[in-house]
Amino acid sequence: MSNTVLDVNEKPSGGQLITLSFQHMFAMFGSTILVPQLVGLSPAIALLTSGIATIFFLLITKFQVPAYLGSSFAFIAPIILATQIGGVGSAMIGGMLVGITYGIVSLIIWKSGYKWIMKLLPPIVVGPVIMVIGLGLAGVAVDMAMNIPIPDTDLKEYSFIHFTAALVTLLTAVFCTVYFKNILSTMPILIGLIVGYIYSAAIGIIDYSAVKEAAWFEVPAFLIPGVDYDFVITPHLILIMVPIVIVTISEHIGHQLVLGKVVNRDYIKEPGLHRSLLGDGFGTFVSALIGGPPKTTYGENIGVLAITRVYSVYVIMGAAVIAILLSFFGKAMAVIATIPTAVLGGVSILLFGIIAASGLRMLVEANVDFGNSRNLVIASVILVIGIGGAKFVVTESLSIEGMALAAIIGVILNLVLPGRKAAETQDLEN
């Protein structure tokens, strides 16, 4: 703690607050606006709801946990699927159901402790499911990077010039990830988007007409239930969205453990996993209520905390306020909307790959033994079912598929296959 510049509840000076808050805003910016671009939502709403969700999170965790909430990548495929089935309103309802599920789980943890969820979601289940998230989106990233729509058709064709924009973006993000240090090392997505955008402008593949027409001040495009869409909950929608919390809750626990090490606190015990999980869930619920994607705590911002050694929640609050204000800046949001699909595809290649690799990293760090047939079976089934897009059809209008099915089967296999007690003992030792 002697190396701490500002502790969790210490207030920075006015100049420090602005500078440090902008650092956190830039760290989360690229990833937070990328998710809505990929799923057809408003970047302005995603930015607005990230700020609002973060403020609620700080309130619920009693201003003890300096975490920023941004758009969750785990829900990209479920949002796309829910939108295809029932429109964008279905994706928003699904997001609310996810938030409610978080609340239910946090209530159970509050009453019964947190050890049961650690046993329910061991690395051998969560690691492969995280890999499915990244690898399952690989085709989407590559398609965005090299193909463009053919006018007046539903077809696409290969475009070399657009693919070069994707490669420039990708190589920039890779370079930043490998070679940059300090604050810049936490912003490879943002820097990649900026360089890719500049290159795209230079080769003439950006249409600026929307920027000229945009107002300086513009209210984000809210999506309100009962106004913009009918509030209808279906079993199919529940099965598309809710099972993904198997992954995101595990991700949340991991972030809290890492954050606790950074700031020298035990957040699992105080303010408690139930509070931080409730804050995450409530942020997701409020986000979906007004048209934003589900939220999650961001590793990028934890990285900023570790580098700067400034842990002040006031700085996180400042970043949230800046994000909210920026979301009403119409010209800026219009510029974001002009980012070429190829540029988004280029940065997605790296990002989705990192997501998949992080699942593999979880298995390595947990010392999962693949010489054990039990572990081999669980991982193999999860990967093939998730990436292969397997579907369990209950009725014509009700089915479980892809990542959700893989996550559910992974949990079931871990519970029923012999050797679970020995595996749990090994997890505790690791």
SEVEX-620554 format. One record per residue (C-alpha): residue number from 0; x, y, z; residue in three letters. Coordinates in steps of 0.02 Angstrom, whole numbers, plus 50000, padded with zeros to 5 digits. Example, Ala and Ser with C-alpha at 12.3 -4.5 7.8 and 13.67 -1.06 7.14 Angstrom:
REM SEVEX-620554
    n      x      y      z  res
    0  50615  49775  50390  ALA
    1  50684  49947  50357  SER
REM end
This chain:
REM SEVEX-620554
    n      x      y      z  res
    0  50000  50000  50000  MET
    1  50151  50114  50019  SER
    2  50159  50128  49829  ASN
    3  49978  50184  49816  THR
    4  49957  50357  49737  VAL
    5  49773  50375  49784  LEU
    6  49680  50245  49885  ASP
    7  49501  50190  49853  VAL
    8  49413  50330  49949  ASN
    9  49541  50469  49925  GLU
   10  49489  50620  49823  LYS
   11  49602  50682  49683  PRO
   12  49627  50866  49643  SER
   13  49523  50943  49505  GLY
   14  49660  50924  49374  GLY
   15  49700  50746  49426  GLN
   16  49517  50699  49422  LEU
   17  49492  50757  49242  ILE
   18  49654  50681  49176  THR
   19  49636  50514  49265  LEU
   20  49451  50500  49223  SER
   21  49487  50525  49038  PHE
   22  49617  50386  49047  GLN
   23  49486  50264  49111  HIS
   24  49359  50324  48983  MET
   25  49482  50295  48840  PHE
   26  49530  50124  48908  ALA
   27  49351  50059  48899  MET
   28  49294  50162  48749  PHE
   29  49348  50050  48604  GLY
   30  49272  49889  48673  SER
   31  49114  49973  48738  THR
   32  49068  50049  48569  ILE
   33  49124  49894  48472  LEU
   34  48989  49781  48544  VAL
   35  48840  49888  48487  PRO
   36  48922  49909  48316  GLN
   37  48929  49720  48299  LEU
   38  48751  49685  48354  VAL
   39  48660  49833  48277  GLY
   40  48630  49938  48433  LEU
   41  48668  50122  48462  SER
   42  48848  50163  48514  PRO
   43  48780  50318  48602  ALA
   44  48663  50213  48709  ILE
   45  48802  50090  48747  ALA
   46  48912  50233  48805  LEU
   47  48772  50313  48906  LEU
   48  48722  50151  48990  THR
   49  48903  50107  49031  SER
   50  48914  50268  49131  GLY
   51  48746  50243  49215  ILE
   52  48782  50060  49256  ALA
   53  48951  50106  49331  THR
   54  48873  50237  49445  ILE
   55  48743  50111  49506  PHE
   56  48881  49983  49533  PHE
   57  48979  50106  49640  LEU
   58  48823  50146  49742  LEU
   59  48777  49964  49772  ILE
   60  48955  49917  49820  THR
   61  48959  50062  49946  LYS
   62  49096  50153  49848  PHE
   63  49221  50018  49895  GLN
   64  49253  49936  49725  VAL
   65  49337  50044  49591  PRO
   66  49271  49949  49439  ALA
   67  49204  50014  49272  TYR
   68  49061  49925  49183  LEU
   69  49066  49914  48993  GLY
   70  48979  49814  48857  SER
   71  48994  49625  48877  SER
   72  49062  49524  48731  PHE
   73  48989  49363  48799  ALA
   74  48815  49416  48740  PHE
   75  48858  49462  48560  ILE
   76  48797  49298  48484  ALA
   77  48642  49285  48597  PRO
   78  48592  49465  48557  ILE
   79  48609  49433  48370  ILE
   80  48507  49273  48384  LEU
   81  48372  49353  48494  ALA
   82  48359  49500  48373  THR
   83  48340  49383  48223  GLN
   84  48199  49289  48310  ILE
   85  48099  49429  48392  GLY
   86  48176  49596  48346  GLY
   87  48289  49708  48448  VAL
   88  48158  49717  48586  GLY
   89  48184  49532  48621  SER
   90  48369  49563  48648  ALA
   91  48328  49702  48772  MET
   92  48205  49591  48867  ILE
   93  48338  49457  48870  GLY
   94  48459  49581  48946  GLY
   95  48334  49622  49083  MET
   96  48312  49437  49120  LEU
   97  48500  49421  49135  VAL
   98  48503  49565  49259  GLY
   99  48364  49483  49361  ILE
  100  48459  49318  49360  THR
  101  48611  49408  49430  TYR
  102  48500  49476  49567  GLY
  103  48432  49304  49611  ILE
  104  48607  49230  49617  VAL
  105  48671  49374  49724  SER
  106  48527  49346  49846  LEU
  107  48569  49161  49860  ILE
  108  48753  49203  49888  ILE
  109  48704  49329  50022  TRP
  110  48605  49196  50115  LYS
  111  48712  49042  50087  SER
  112  48889  49103  50049  GLY
  113  48989  49098  49888  TYR
  114  49082  48931  49893  LYS
  115  48941  48836  49806  TRP
  116  48955  48942  49650  ILE
  117  49143  48913  49642  MET
  118  49106  48726  49642  LYS
  119  48968  48744  49511  LEU
  120  49080  48843  49392  LEU
  121  49254  48764  49396  PRO
  122  49386  48808  49265  PRO
  123  49354  48646  49167  ILE
  124  49178  48710  49129  VAL
  125  49206  48897  49114  VAL
  126  49370  48889  49017  GLY
  127  49301  48794  48866  PRO
  128  49140  48897  48866  VAL
  129  49245  49057  48856  ILE
  130  49339  48978  48711  MET
  131  49171  48945  48626  VAL
  132  49127  49129  48641  ILE
  133  49283  49183  48548  GLY
  134  49295  49043  48420  LEU
  135  49108  49044  48386  GLY
  136  49124  49226  48329  LEU
  137  49279  49197  48222  ALA
  138  49178  49181  48062  GLY
  139  49088  49344  48099  VAL
  140  49253  49438  48121  ALA
  141  49330  49370  47961  VAL
  142  49173  49402  47860  ASP
  143  49168  49583  47920  MET
  144  49352  49604  47880  ALA
  145  49352  49549  47699  MET
  146  49174  49550  47628  ASN
  147  49060  49693  47581  ILE
  148  48873  49689  47535  PRO
  149  48823  49681  47353  ILE
  150  48698  49823  47322  PRO
  151  48514  49773  47309  ASP
  152  48549  49593  47361  THR
  153  48576  49493  47519  ASP
  154  48744  49431  47455  LEU
  155  48922  49486  47492  LYS
  156  49082  49490  47391  GLU
  157  49267  49493  47432  TYR
  158  49348  49666  47435  SER
  159  49537  49678  47436  PHE
  160  49540  49863  47480  ILE
  161  49425  49837  47629  HIS
  162  49529  49688  47684  PHE
  163  49684  49799  47686  THR
  164  49593  49916  47807  ALA
  165  49556  49766  47918  ALA
  166  49738  49710  47913  LEU
  167  49803  49884  47955  VAL
  168  49683  49890  48102  THR
  169  49730  49716  48160  LEU
  170  49918  49743  48146  LEU
  171  49905  49908  48241  THR
  172  49809  49826  48383  ALA
  173  49933  49682  48388  VAL
  174  50080  49803  48392  PHE
  175  50001  49901  48535  CYS
  176  49965  49742  48632  THR
  177  50142  49675  48616  VAL
  178  50253  49830  48619  TYR
  179  50163  49972  48708  PHE
  180  50186  49997  48894  LYS
  181  50097  50091  49033  ASN
  182  49928  50170  48993  ILE
  183  49939  50141  48804  LEU
  184  49952  49953  48832  SER
  185  49773  49954  48898  THR
  186  49702  50034  48740  MET
  187  49748  49923  48591  PRO
  188  49568  49915  48530  ILE
  189  49544  50104  48533  LEU
  190  49713  50139  48451  ILE
  191  49680  50004  48320  GLY
  192  49511  50082  48279  LEU
  193  49589  50256  48264  ILE
  194  49732  50202  48149  VAL
  195  49615  50091  48046  GLY
  196  49494  50237  48029  TYR
  197  49630  50356  47971  ILE
  198  49689  50228  47842  TYR
  199  49510  50201  47783  SER
  200  49488  50388  47761  ALA
  201  49650  50395  47661  ALA
  202  49592  50259  47539  ILE
  203  49418  50336  47524  GLY
  204  49300  50204  47595  ILE
  205  49213  50316  47723  ILE
  206  49051  50410  47691  ASP
  207  49046  50571  47795  TYR
  208  48871  50628  47743  SER
  209  48795  50572  47909  ALA
  210  48924  50673  48006  VAL
  211  48879  50833  47913  LYS
  212  48694  50807  47947  GLU
  213  48715  50762  48131  ALA
  214  48675  50891  48265  ALA
  215  48806  50941  48393  TRP
  216  48686  50892  48532  PHE
  217  48583  50736  48504  GLU
  218  48485  50627  48625  VAL
  219  48536  50443  48610  PRO
  220  48411  50324  48529  ALA
  221  48323  50249  48680  PHE
  222  48225  50087  48667  LEU
  223  48086  50085  48796  ILE
  224  47978  49930  48829  PRO
  225  47796  49957  48791  GLY
  226  47840  50108  48683  VAL
  227  47968  50047  48555  ASP
  228  47927  49862  48570  TYR
  229  47805  49744  48654  ASP
  230  47863  49668  48818  PHE
  231  47844  49482  48783  VAL
  232  47944  49349  48876  ILE
  233  47957  49180  48792  THR
  234  48042  49019  48852  PRO
  235  48151  49024  48696  HIS
  236  48214  49197  48739  LEU
  237  48257  49141  48916  ILE
  238  48356  48993  48850  LEU
  239  48451  49103  48726  ILE
  240  48510  49234  48850  MET
  241  48504  49174  49030  VAL
  242  48624  49023  49021  PRO
  243  48765  49141  48971  ILE
  244  48772  49202  49151  VAL
  245  48867  49039  49184  ILE
  246  49013  49124  49098  VAL
  247  48987  49305  49148  THR
  248  48968  49268  49333  ILE
  249  49130  49171  49328  SER
  250  49210  49316  49235  GLU
  251  49144  49434  49369  HIS
  252  49218  49329  49509  ILE
  253  49386  49325  49419  GLY
  254  49386  49514  49400  HIS
  255  49345  49540  49583  GLN
  256  49488  49425  49635  LEU
  257  49612  49515  49521  VAL
  258  49550  49687  49571  LEU
  259  49564  49638  49754  GLY
  260  49746  49592  49729  LYS
  261  49780  49757  49640  VAL
  262  49707  49866  49778  VAL
  263  49751  49749  49922  ASN
  264  49574  49707  49977  ARG
  265  49463  49553  49985  ASP
  266  49310  49603  49884  TYR
  267  49235  49429  49893  ILE
  268  49209  49459  50080  LYS
  269  49188  49649  50090  GLU
  270  49079  49725  50024  PRO
  271  49044  49546  49970  GLY
  272  49023  49451  49808  LEU
  273  48834  49468  49826  HIS
  274  48848  49659  49819  ARG
  275  48967  49668  49672  SER
  276  48865  49539  49576  LEU
  277  48705  49635  49615  LEU
  278  48787  49795  49555  GLY
  279  48837  49710  49392  ASP
  280  48663  49637  49370  GLY
  281  48572  49798  49411  PHE
  282  48682  49892  49288  GLY
  283  48638  49763  49154  THR
  284  48452  49776  49194  PHE
  285  48450  49967  49185  VAL
  286  48552  49962  49025  SER
  287  48430  49844  48939  ALA
  288  48283  49945  49006  LEU
  289  48334  50094  48899  ILE
  290  48411  50004  48749  GLY
  291  48590  49960  48796  GLY
  292  48686  49795  48792  PRO
  293  48724  49689  48949  PRO
  294  48867  49751  49057  LYS
  295  49020  49677  49139  THR
  296  49168  49741  49238  THR
  297  49312  49784  49121  TYR
  298  49486  49710  49133  GLY
  299  49553  49859  49035  GLU
  300  49510  49975  49178  ASN
  301  49583  49857  49307  ILE
  302  49742  49869  49204  GLY
  303  49737  50059  49216  VAL
  304  49720  50046  49405  LEU
  305  49870  49931  49415  ALA
  306  49978  50044  49307  ILE
  307  49933  50212  49384  THR
  308  49913  50148  49564  ARG
  309  49766  50269  49575  VAL
  310  49622  50169  49648  TYR
  311  49503  50311  49687  SER
  312  49319  50277  49656  VAL
  313  49301  50463  49620  TYR
  314  49406  50438  49464  VAL
  315  49295  50293  49408  ILE
  316  49143  50402  49441  MET
  317  49223  50541  49338  GLY
  318  49248  50421  49192  ALA
  319  49065  50371  49204  ALA
  320  49008  50552  49199  VAL
  321  49120  50589  49048  ILE
  322  49047  50438  48956  ALA
  323  48870  50498  48992  ILE
  324  48907  50674  48929  LEU
  325  48997  50610  48773  LEU
  326  48847  50503  48726  SER
  327  48747  50663  48694  PHE
  328  48883  50733  48577  PHE
  329  48796  50700  48411  GLY
  330  48943  50737  48297  LYS
  331  49057  50617  48390  ALA
  332  48927  50479  48385  MET
  333  48902  50509  48199  ALA
  334  49089  50489  48170  VAL
  335  49086  50325  48265  ILE
  336  48943  50266  48154  ALA
  337  49053  50294  48000  THR
  338  49185  50169  48056  ILE
  339  49197  50044  47911  PRO
  340  49140  49866  47944  THR
  341  49312  49806  47887  ALA
  342  49396  49906  48025  VAL
  343  49278  49830  48154  LEU
  344  49316  49660  48080  GLY
  345  49503  49687  48094  GLY
  346  49497  49731  48278  VAL
  347  49371  49591  48309  SER
  348  49493  49460  48241  ILE
  349  49613  49503  48382  LEU
  350  49480  49530  48514  LEU
  351  49385  49368  48483  PHE
  352  49549  49275  48475  GLY
  353  49600  49348  48643  ILE
  354  49433  49294  48717  ILE
  355  49462  49115  48657  ALA
  356  49643  49118  48717  ALA
  357  49588  49181  48889  SER
  358  49482  49024  48908  GLY
  359  49636  48920  48868  LEU
  360  49737  49025  48990  ARG
  361  49610  48989  49127  MET
  362  49635  48802  49101  LEU
  363  49825  48819  49105  VAL
  364  49827  48927  49261  GLU
  365  49711  48805  49350  ALA
  366  49828  48662  49304  ASN
  367  49685  48564  49226  VAL
  368  49749  48389  49188  ASP
  369  49694  48332  49015  PHE
  370  49771  48163  49048  GLY
  371  49616  48141  49155  ASN
  372  49479  48073  49042  SER
  373  49346  48166  49143  ARG
  374  49420  48335  49101  ASN
  375  49451  48284  48921  LEU
  376  49269  48233  48897  VAL
  377  49196  48392  48975  ILE
  378  49306  48509  48873  ALA
  379  49282  48412  48711  SER
  380  49093  48408  48722  VAL
  381  49079  48593  48767  ILE
  382  49192  48646  48622  LEU
  383  49108  48543  48486  VAL
  384  48930  48579  48540  ILE
  385  48964  48765  48561  GLY
  386  49065  48796  48403  ILE
  387  48967  48671  48300  GLY
  388  48804  48761  48338  GLY
  389  48713  48609  48407  ALA
  390  48529  48635  48442  LYS
  391  48414  48546  48565  PHE
  392  48237  48570  48498  VAL
  393  48100  48555  48629  VAL
  394  47956  48618  48521  THR
  395  47944  48711  48357  GLU
  396  47960  48876  48448  SER
  397  48074  48821  48591  LEU
  398  48254  48767  48577  SER
  399  48423  48782  48663  ILE
  400  48573  48804  48550  GLU
  401  48754  48848  48530  GLY
  402  48844  48927  48675  MET
  403  48696  48916  48794  ALA
  404  48676  48729  48762  LEU
  405  48864  48702  48781  ALA
  406  48867  48794  48948  ALA
  407  48719  48696  49018  ILE
  408  48789  48527  48963  ILE
  409  48959  48574  49033  GLY
  410  48885  48609  49204  VAL
  411  48784  48447  49200  ILE
  412  48933  48341  49147  LEU
  413  49040  48415  49286  ASN
  414  48905  48372  49414  LEU
  415  48868  48193  49357  VAL
  416  49035  48123  49296  LEU
  417  49136  48027  49427  PRO
  418  49287  48112  49504  GLY
  419  49206  48280  49545  ARG
  420  49265  48281  49727  LYS
  421  49445  48251  49676  ALA
  422  49432  48389  49544  ALA
  423  49361  48512  49672  GLU
  424  49504  48472  49791  THR
  425  49629  48508  49652  GLN
  426  49543  48674  49610  ASP
  427  49556  48728  49792  LEU
  428  49741  48683  49795  GLU
  429  49770  48787  49638  ASN
REM end
